[in-house]
Amino acid sequence: MSRTTRRRANRSDRIAVVVGIVVAGLLGIGVTVPAIAADSAPLARAAGVEVVDIDGGSLIDPTPTAAWHDGPAATADAAGTGDVLKLNTTRTSGLHVSAGPDGAEATIASGTFTLRDRPAVTFTDLRATCSPHGEQSVTFGHLAIGGTDVTAAASGHLGWSTDLPPSVYGATKVLVGSTTTDGDGSITTVGLRIEAEAGASEIWRIRAGSVTCAGAAAWPTPTPTPTPGGGSGAPGGAGTAAGRSVSGVTVTAPDGTVLIDGQPTVRGTGTRTVATARASDGSPSVATGVTVSSDDAGGSDVAVSSFQQLPGAPTDPLAEYRWTALRIAGLHAHVDTSGAMTVTFDDTADAVFANGIWVNTSTDVYTGLAPDGTPRARIDFGERVRHDDGSVTLTALHYRDLTGEYPDVRLGVVSIPAQHSGGTTPTPTPTPTSTPTATPGEGGVGTWSAYGVRTTGPSDVSPRPLVGPAAGTAATDSTTAVVGDGTLGQVSASDAEVHSTRDRGEARLAHLVLYPGTRAAVDLRDVHVVVTPSATVVTTAGGSVAGTRVAAGAVAAGTRITVPGGTGTFVLNDQQTGPRSLSVRALRFTDVAGLGADVTAAVVTTEHVRADPGGTPGSGGSSGGSSGGGPAGGADRSPGALSGDGSSPTGTSGSRARGLAFTGASVGAGTIAAAVLLGAGGLVLTVRHRRRRAR
């Protein structure tokens, strides 16, 4: 049968079906058409490739397809499609579609579409997505029309279109990210659509990468898992997967354009993998082997086999060795049910290349310097940011180009919503059924210890002034005119006051000064912390930290400031929470790789705090050490897992108990540099620090 005869037969068949149904209705012979309830439509669906002929018939049915109503996500794969008409090309490979509670996605590894007498449309790594929140995206690794690269113009730009050159077969248009909205509010986005003139071209329409998501109102609202006491059981609702999202790779250009949009992403529970994620504008940012997952209990995991960002590639043969290059291998991140993140690497010595060197991954922050000493790159490991609404964002690795010329990179981002109870600050609340009887020293929830300043490292200062939990309705108070390291002059806090009652902990420093005259210098006025079962407030009257101005007023939780050209990090309003504990520090400074210092100031905590009787309280005694049984300094610390808030209270950040990767600096060099800054008195401390290290 010829093509023309077959098309006529198809039309006749279709007409006969329509006429038959109409006649049956008129004659009342009881033909029943099953009713389709409005709520039976899938919430998300996706399709790979569809090809429609000149008459509207199907040359290639949507291949493959997936649809989701509820339950686990649905996925489907197809090896590819081939040509169906002579002198026309409809070839694709590597098709994958998925639909689930986080929306729909369609990906196609490569494709070539050619309509007779018109230029070829070729592409790689097509990805179309939609979400329950009404978001759509379409990206390509490469897109060309007639050999002309249009990737930068089309990728990531919904609604982009262009006309193909005139043809005897009529007008033809190429569209990227075309969208249509149905009457029920659902939105369909087509990654690549080729639309020819109806009735003139053998192939009328090609759709590649179609995704549909129902309107936001149609999606079910996640039900939080109740826990005793009415809360979530963990800060920010961490102990449940409801509302949590996990993404693999996000790359953002300096102008704010998103080049890789969190590929892949899981919202709620499930597992998703992408073989390759590329920058939408064709720039040299690419990740391979990225998998993200989140389970019912609230645990989340991210694995990234490799990531490279190589400005100048491929024309620059040395691009991968320039300071602008970022290369990452074998990254793994796990977030447990309490919301704590652990970051590890397959091989710590060859895990992260940035600023022209292999970076030490056993610290929480790396700052890369230019030859003139100016910071030009920064990497945060296990970054934790608490937002004003109480939600928390954890990032396994966050790379920033401080010159503002190259893209920002985030690998392994886990977003945890605020507590289901609606609170904006995760503070423990005492209840008769869940809180133990508060007795001094137990540190039960709602019983507060507080102190002014504590330091370890070159200057050892035991917690002063210090008050423990109050008994019953009594209050405990303590004041000290000056807390510091005496004649060394590196740590000083004046008019320190601390208070504790059953329902309130408070610490206040009139003036805090740390490391004057150095790049780590701190000068803050009226540092004040107040913690109650329902609120946490940290304020200052302003000042500066490591050259950064701090405005007067409330301090946002988790505010980070890195010492320029150093390895130390300050965290203002540092909060650490557990199911039945809370510690709030107005300021915390850690510098494990350099000074081996750990400084906390204006602290309120439910944990027991030792007065360090072995040292000289408040005077930097020679036998002083870390309160609470921690190591005395930085010299004896070995790499380990990053702590939950991205800092390393005991200097154990990292992934393995092995020597630090070479970064062009060493602990000894950092100590010597500190001695130069601190003067002759500091030299004595450095010798003492090294002796402790030898022990």
C-alpha positions in Angstrom: 0.0 0.0 0.0 1.4 3.4 -1.0 1.9 6.2 1.6 -0.9 8.2 0.0 -3.3 5.3 0.1 -2.4 4.5 3.7 -3.0 8.1 4.8 -6.4 8.1 3.0 -7.3 4.8 4.8 -6.3 6.2 8.1 -8.5 9.3 7.5 -11.4 7.0 6.5 -11.0 4.9 9.6 -11.0 7.9 11.9 -14.1 9.4 10.2 -15.9 6.1 10.5 -15.2 5.9 14.2 -16.5 9.4 14.8 -19.6 8.9 12.7 -20.2 5.5 14.5 -20.2 7.1 17.9 -22.5 9.9 16.9 -25.0 7.6 15.2 -24.9 5.3 18.2 -25.8 8.1 20.5 -28.6 9.2 18.2 -30.1 5.8 18.0 -29.9 5.3 21.7 -28.4 1.8 21.4 -26.6 2.0 24.7 -23.0 2.6 23.7 -21.2 3.6 26.9 -18.1 5.8 27.0 -16.3 5.4 30.3 -16.3 8.7 32.2 -12.9 10.1 33.2 -13.0 11.8 36.5 -11.2 15.1 36.7 -9.2 14.0 39.7 -7.9 10.9 37.8 -5.5 12.9 35.6 -1.9 12.4 36.6 -0.3 15.1 38.6 2.9 14.8 36.6 3.8 13.2 33.3 6.7 13.2 30.8 7.4 11.9 27.3 10.5 11.6 25.2 9.9 12.0 21.5 6.7 12.3 19.4 6.5 12.7 15.6 3.2 13.7 13.9 2.6 13.4 10.1 1.0 15.8 7.6 -2.5 14.7 8.5 -2.1 14.7 12.3 -1.5 10.9 12.5 1.3 9.5 14.6 4.6 8.5 13.0 6.3 8.0 16.4 4.0 7.7 19.4 5.3 9.5 22.5 8.4 7.4 23.5 9.0 6.7 26.3 6.3 7.9 28.7 5.8 8.1 32.5 2.9 9.4 34.6 2.4 9.8 38.3 -0.7 10.0 40.5 0.7 9.0 43.9 3.2 6.6 45.5 6.7 6.0 44.2 8.0 8.0 41.2 7.5 6.4 37.7 10.4 6.2 35.2 10.9 4.8 31.7 13.8 4.6 29.3 14.3 4.1 25.5 17.5 3.4 23.6 16.4 5.8 20.9 14.3 6.5 17.8 15.0 6.1 14.1 14.0 7.5 10.8 10.4 6.9 9.7 10.2 8.7 6.3 12.7 9.0 3.5 14.6 12.3 3.2 13.6 13.1 6.8 15.6 12.4 9.9 14.1 11.6 13.4 17.0 10.1 15.2 17.5 10.2 19.0 19.4 8.3 21.6 19.5 7.9 25.4 15.9 8.8 26.3 14.8 8.9 30.0 11.6 10.2 31.6 10.4 10.3 35.2 7.3 11.6 37.0 6.9 11.7 40.7 6.1 13.8 43.8 8.8 16.4 42.8 7.5 16.9 39.3 8.4 15.6 35.9 11.6 15.3 33.9 12.6 14.3 30.3 16.2 13.9 29.2 17.6 13.0 25.7 21.3 12.3 25.3 21.4 13.3 21.6 19.2 13.9 18.6 19.0 15.0 15.0 15.9 16.2 13.3 15.7 17.0 9.6 12.6 17.8 7.7 12.9 17.4 3.9 14.6 20.4 2.2 15.3 22.1 5.5 18.5 22.4 7.7 19.2 19.8 10.4 18.5 20.6 14.0 21.0 18.7 16.3 21.4 18.7 20.0 22.9 16.9 23.0 21.8 16.6 26.6 18.3 18.0 26.3 16.6 18.3 29.7 13.1 19.5 30.4 11.6 19.7 33.9 8.5 21.0 35.7 7.8 21.1 39.4 4.7 21.2 41.7 5.4 24.9 42.4 4.9 25.9 38.7 8.5 26.0 37.8 9.7 24.9 34.3 13.2 24.7 32.8 14.7 23.6 29.5 18.5 23.2 29.0 20.8 21.8 26.3 24.4 20.8 26.4 24.6 21.8 22.7 22.0 23.0 20.2 22.7 23.8 16.5 20.5 24.6 13.5 22.1 24.1 10.1 25.5 23.8 11.8 25.1 27.2 13.6 25.5 27.0 17.4 22.5 28.6 19.1 23.1 27.0 22.6 23.7 30.3 24.4 20.7 32.0 22.9 18.2 29.1 23.4 19.3 27.0 26.4 17.6 28.0 29.6 15.3 30.6 27.8 11.7 29.4 27.7 9.8 30.6 24.7 12.9 31.1 22.4 12.1 30.5 18.7 13.5 30.9 15.3 12.3 30.4 11.7 14.0 28.0 9.4 14.8 29.2 5.8 11.9 29.2 3.4 11.1 25.8 1.8 8.8 24.5 -0.9 7.2 22.5 1.9 6.1 25.7 3.7 7.2 27.6 6.7 8.9 25.9 9.7 9.6 27.1 13.1 11.9 25.8 15.9 10.8 26.5 19.5 12.6 25.9 22.8 10.6 25.6 26.0 7.1 26.4 24.6 4.4 26.2 27.2 0.7 25.7 27.2 -1.8 25.8 30.1 -4.8 23.5 30.2 -8.2 24.4 31.6 -7.4 22.5 34.8 -4.4 24.6 35.4 -1.8 22.0 34.4 1.2 23.4 32.4 2.9 21.5 29.6 6.5 22.4 28.6 8.1 21.0 25.4 11.9 21.1 25.4 12.4 21.2 21.6 9.5 21.6 19.2 9.7 21.7 15.4 6.5 23.0 13.9 6.0 22.8 10.1 3.1 24.2 8.0 0.0 22.0 8.5 -0.9 20.1 5.3 2.3 21.1 3.5 5.1 19.1 5.1 5.3 15.3 5.4 6.3 15.7 9.0 4.0 18.3 10.6 5.3 18.4 14.2 8.1 17.0 16.3 8.1 17.2 20.1 11.2 16.2 22.1 11.2 16.3 25.9 7.7 17.1 27.0 6.7 17.5 30.7 3.4 18.3 32.3 2.7 19.3 35.9 -0.7 19.9 37.5 -1.4 23.3 39.0 0.0 23.9 42.5 -3.4 23.6 44.1 -3.8 20.0 42.9 -0.7 18.7 44.6 -1.1 17.0 48.0 0.2 18.8 51.0 2.9 16.8 52.8 1.7 15.7 56.2 4.4 16.2 59.0 5.3 13.2 61.1 4.1 14.0 64.7 6.6 13.5 67.6 6.1 13.6 71.4 5.8 17.2 72.5 4.3 18.4 69.3 7.5 19.4 67.6 9.5 17.8 64.8 11.9 16.0 67.0 14.8 17.7 65.3 15.8 21.3 64.4 14.0 22.6 61.4 12.0 19.5 61.0 15.1 17.6 60.1 13.8 14.2 61.3 11.3 13.9 58.5 11.5 14.0 54.7 8.4 16.1 54.3 9.3 19.4 52.7 13.0 18.6 52.4 14.7 19.0 49.1 18.1 17.6 48.0 20.0 18.7 44.8 23.2 17.7 43.2 24.9 20.5 41.2 24.0 24.2 41.0 26.2 26.7 39.0 25.3 30.4 38.9 27.0 33.0 36.6 28.2 36.3 38.1 25.2 38.1 36.7 22.8 35.7 38.5 22.0 33.5 35.5 21.5 29.9 36.6 23.7 27.7 34.4 23.0 24.3 36.1 19.8 24.3 38.0 20.3 21.9 40.9 20.6 18.7 38.8 19.2 16.3 39.8 16.7 17.3 42.6 14.6 15.2 44.9 11.7 16.8 46.9 10.4 14.6 49.6 11.6 11.0 49.2 13.2 9.2 46.4 16.4 8.8 44.4 17.5 10.6 41.2 20.6 10.3 39.1 22.0 12.2 36.1 24.9 10.9 34.1 26.0 14.4 33.0 25.0 17.9 34.0 26.3 20.7 31.8 26.1 24.5 31.9 23.1 25.7 29.9 25.2 28.4 28.1 27.8 26.0 26.8 30.5 27.3 29.3 33.0 24.7 30.6 31.1 23.6 33.8 30.2 20.0 33.8 29.5 17.3 36.4 29.3 13.5 35.9 27.7 10.7 37.9 25.5 12.8 40.3 23.0 11.0 42.5 20.8 12.4 45.2 18.4 10.7 47.6 16.2 11.2 50.6 14.5 8.5 52.7 11.4 8.3 54.8 13.3 8.8 58.0 14.7 12.1 57.0 18.2 11.1 55.9 19.7 12.5 52.7 22.7 11.6 50.5 24.5 13.2 47.7 27.3 11.7 45.5 29.2 13.5 42.8 31.7 11.4 40.8 33.4 14.5 39.3 32.9 18.2 38.6 35.0 20.5 36.5 34.8 24.2 35.8 37.7 25.1 33.5 37.5 28.7 32.2 39.3 29.0 28.9 38.8 25.3 27.9 39.2 23.9 25.3 41.2 26.6 23.5 43.6 27.0 26.5 45.6 23.7 26.8 46.5 24.6 30.4 43.0 25.5 31.5 42.8 22.6 34.1 45.9 23.9 35.8 45.1 27.6 36.0 44.1 29.2 39.3 40.6 29.7 37.9 40.1 25.9 37.4 37.9 24.0 39.9 38.2 20.2 39.8 36.4 18.0 42.3 36.4 14.2 42.5 34.5 11.6 44.6 32.5 13.9 46.9 29.9 12.3 49.2 27.6 14.1 51.7 25.2 12.6 54.2 22.6 14.5 56.3 21.3 12.5 59.2 17.9 12.7 60.8 19.1 15.4 63.2 20.1 17.7 60.3 23.8 17.2 60.7 25.9 17.0 57.5 29.0 14.9 57.0 31.2 15.5 54.0 33.8 12.9 52.7 35.9 12.3 49.7 37.1 9.1 48.0 40.7 10.4 48.1 41.3 13.4 50.3 44.7 14.1 48.7 43.3 14.5 45.2 39.8 15.6 45.9 39.6 19.4 45.3 41.8 21.4 43.0 41.3 25.2 43.2 43.5 28.3 43.1 46.1 26.3 41.3 46.7 23.7 44.1 45.2 20.7 45.7 43.2 22.0 48.6 43.2 20.8 52.2 39.7 19.2 52.6 40.1 18.7 56.3 39.2 22.2 57.2 35.8 23.9 57.0 36.9 26.9 54.9 39.7 27.4 52.3 40.6 30.8 51.1 42.9 31.0 48.0 45.1 34.1 47.6 46.6 35.9 44.6 50.4 36.5 44.5 49.8 39.9 46.1 48.0 38.3 49.0 44.5 39.3 47.9 41.8 36.6 48.4 40.5 35.4 45.1 38.7 32.1 45.8 36.9 30.6 48.7 35.5 27.1 49.4 33.2 26.2 52.3 32.9 22.6 53.3 29.7 21.6 55.0 28.3 25.1 54.9 25.2 25.7 57.1 22.9 28.7 56.7 19.9 29.3 58.9 17.3 31.6 57.3 15.0 34.1 59.0 12.0 31.8 58.6 13.8 29.1 60.5 14.6 26.9 57.5 18.2 25.6 57.1 20.3 25.2 53.9 23.3 22.8 54.1 25.8 22.7 51.3 28.5 20.1 51.0 30.9 22.2 49.0 30.4 25.9 48.0 32.9 27.5 45.7 33.0 31.3 45.3 35.2 33.3 42.9 35.9 36.4 44.9 37.0 38.4 41.8 33.4 38.2 40.5 34.5 36.9 37.0 33.6 33.2 37.2 30.6 31.2 38.3 29.6 30.2 41.8 29.4 26.4 42.4 27.4 24.5 44.9 27.5 20.7 45.2 25.2 18.8 47.5 22.6 21.2 48.7 20.0 20.0 51.3 17.2 22.4 52.2 15.3 21.6 55.5 12.1 23.5 56.3 11.4 25.3 59.5 9.9 23.3 62.4 6.4 22.0 61.7 5.2 23.8 64.8 5.9 27.0 62.9 8.6 28.3 65.2 11.4 30.4 63.5 14.1 29.5 66.0 14.7 25.9 67.1 14.9 26.3 70.8 14.1 23.5 73.3 10.7 23.8 75.1 10.4 22.3 78.6 7.3 20.0 79.1 6.4 17.9 82.1 6.5 14.7 80.0 9.8 15.2 78.1 12.0 17.3 80.3 14.1 15.8 83.1 14.0 17.4 86.5 16.5 20.3 86.3 19.3 19.9 88.8 22.6 21.8 88.7 25.1 20.1 86.5 22.6 18.0 84.5 22.1 20.6 81.8 18.5 19.6 81.2 16.4 21.5 78.7 15.4 24.9 80.1 18.3 24.9 82.6 21.1 27.2 81.4 24.8 27.6 81.9 26.4 30.8 80.7 29.9 32.2 80.5 31.7 35.2 79.1 34.8 34.0 77.3 36.7 30.8 76.8 39.7 30.2 74.6 42.2 27.5 73.8 45.3 27.6 71.6 48.1 30.2 72.0 46.1 31.9 74.7 44.3 29.6 77.1 41.4 31.2 79.1 39.1 29.1 81.1 35.3 30.0 81.1 34.9 33.3 83.0 32.6 34.5 84.4 30.7 31.2 84.6 27.3 30.3 86.1 25.6 26.9 86.2 22.0 25.9 86.0 19.8 27.6 88.6 18.0 25.4 91.1 14.2 25.8 91.4 13.2 29.4 91.1 16.5 30.8 92.2 18.8 32.8 89.9 22.5 32.6 89.6 24.7 35.6 88.5 28.3 36.4 88.0 30.3 39.4 86.9 34.0 40.0 86.1 35.5 43.4 85.3 38.0 42.0 82.8 38.4 38.5 81.3 41.5 37.9 79.2 45.0 36.4 78.8 46.7 39.0 80.9 49.9 40.6 79.7 49.7 38.7 76.4 47.0 41.1 75.3 45.4 38.9 72.7 42.1 38.2 74.4 40.1 40.8 76.5 36.5 41.2 77.5 35.4 44.0 79.9 32.4 44.1 82.2 31.4 40.6 81.5 28.0 39.6 83.1 26.2 36.2 83.0 22.8 35.2 84.5 20.9 31.9 84.7 17.4 31.1 85.8 15.2 28.1 85.1 13.7 29.8 82.0 16.4 32.2 80.9 20.1 32.3 80.2 22.0 35.5 79.4 25.6 36.6 78.7 26.8 40.1 78.1 30.2 41.7 77.3 30.6 45.4 77.3 33.6 45.3 75.0 35.3 42.3 73.3 38.8 42.6 71.8 40.6 39.7 70.1 44.0 39.6 68.4 44.5 43.4 68.0 46.6 44.6 65.2 46.2 41.4 63.1 44.0 40.4 60.2 41.9 38.4 62.7 41.3 41.4 64.9 37.9 41.7 66.7 36.5 44.8 68.3 32.8 44.6 69.3 30.8 46.6 71.7 27.9 45.4 73.9 27.8 41.8 72.8 24.5 40.4 74.3 22.9 36.9 74.2 19.5 36.1 75.6 18.0 32.6 75.4 14.6 31.5 76.6 12.5 28.4 75.8 10.7 30.5 73.1 13.3 32.8 71.6 17.0 33.4 71.0 18.3 36.9 70.5 21.9 37.9 69.7 22.8 41.6 69.4 25.8 43.9 69.4 26.3 47.7 69.4 28.5 47.2 66.3 32.2 47.0 65.5 34.4 44.9 63.3 35.5 41.3 62.8 38.5 40.4 60.7 38.2 43.7 58.8 34.5 43.2 58.2 32.2 45.9 59.6 29.4 44.5 61.9 26.4 46.7 62.1 24.7 47.5 65.4 21.5 45.4 66.1 20.5 41.8 65.8 22.9 39.3 64.3 21.7 36.7 61.9 22.3 33.2 62.9 25.3 31.5 61.3 26.9 34.7 60.0 30.4 33.6 58.7 33.5 35.8 58.3 36.8 34.4 57.1 40.1 35.9 58.0 41.6 37.4 54.9 44.6 35.4 53.8 44.3 33.0 56.8 42.7 29.7 57.7 40.5 30.9 60.5 36.7 31.4 60.5 34.4 33.5 62.7 30.8 32.5 63.2 28.5 35.1 64.8 25.3 33.9 66.5 26.6 30.3 66.2 23.8 27.9 67.2 24.0 24.2 67.8 20.9 22.2 68.6 20.0 18.7 69.5 16.8 17.0 70.3 17.1 18.2 74.0 20.0 20.7 73.9 20.9 24.1 72.7 24.1 26.1 72.7 24.2 29.7 71.5 27.5 31.6 71.1 27.6 35.3 70.2 31.0 34.7 68.6 33.1 31.6 67.8 36.5 31.6 66.1 38.2 28.4 65.0 41.6 28.2 63.3 42.7 24.6 63.4 45.3 24.7 60.7 47.0 27.9 61.7 46.9 29.1 65.4 45.2 26.0 66.6 42.8 28.4 68.3 39.2 27.9 69.5 37.5 31.0 71.0 33.9 31.4 72.2 32.4 34.5 73.6 29.1 35.3 75.3 27.7 31.8 75.5 24.5 30.3 76.8 24.1 26.6 76.8 22.2 23.6 78.2 25.4 21.6 78.3 27.5 21.2 81.4 30.5 23.6 81.5 33.6 22.8 83.5 35.4 25.6 85.2 38.8 24.1 84.2 40.3 24.0 87.7 43.6 22.8 86.2 44.3 26.1 84.6 44.5 29.7 85.7 41.0 31.1 85.2 40.9 34.1 83.0 44.7 34.5 82.9 46.0 32.1 80.3 47.5 29.7 82.8 50.2 27.4 81.5 48.3 24.2 82.3 45.0 25.4 80.8 43.2 23.3 78.2 40.0 22.9 76.4 37.0 22.8 78.7 34.8 19.7 78.5 37.6 17.2 77.9 38.5 18.4 74.4 42.0 18.6 73.0 44.1 21.4 74.4 45.3 22.8 71.1 45.3 22.3 67.4 48.6 20.4 67.2 47.4 16.9 68.2 44.2 17.0 66.2 43.6 14.6 63.3 41.2 14.9 60.4 37.8 13.4 60.8 34.2 14.1 59.7 32.8 17.6 59.5 30.6 18.5 62.4 26.9 19.3 61.8 27.2 23.1 61.6 30.2 23.0 59.3 32.7 24.1 61.9 35.2 21.9 63.8 35.0 22.4 67.6 37.7 19.8 68.2 39.6 20.3 65.0 38.5 17.0 63.5 37.0 18.3 60.2 37.9 16.3 57.2 37.2 12.8 56.0 40.0 10.4 57.1 42.5 10.0 59.9 45.4 10.8 57.7 47.9 13.6 57.2 46.7 16.8 55.7 46.9 17.4 52.0 49.7 19.8 50.9 48.3 23.3 50.3 51.5 25.4 50.3 51.2 26.1 54.0 51.7 24.0 57.2 50.8 24.2 60.9 54.4 25.1 61.6 54.3 28.0 59.1 51.0 29.2 60.5 52.4 29.2 64.0 55.5 31.1 62.9 53.4 33.7 61.1 51.3 34.1 64.2 54.5 34.6 66.3 55.6 37.4 64.0 52.2 39.1 64.3 52.1 38.7 68.1 55.6 39.9 68.7 58.2 38.6 71.1 55.7 37.4 73.6 54.0 35.4 70.9 57.3 33.6 70.2 57.3 32.2 73.6 53.8 30.9 73.1 54.7 29.3 69.8 57.5 27.3 71.5 55.1 26.2 74.1 52.5 25.3 71.5 55.1 23.1 69.7 56.1 21.4 72.9 52.5 20.5 73.5 52.4 19.2 69.9 55.3 17.0 70.6 53.6 15.5 73.6 
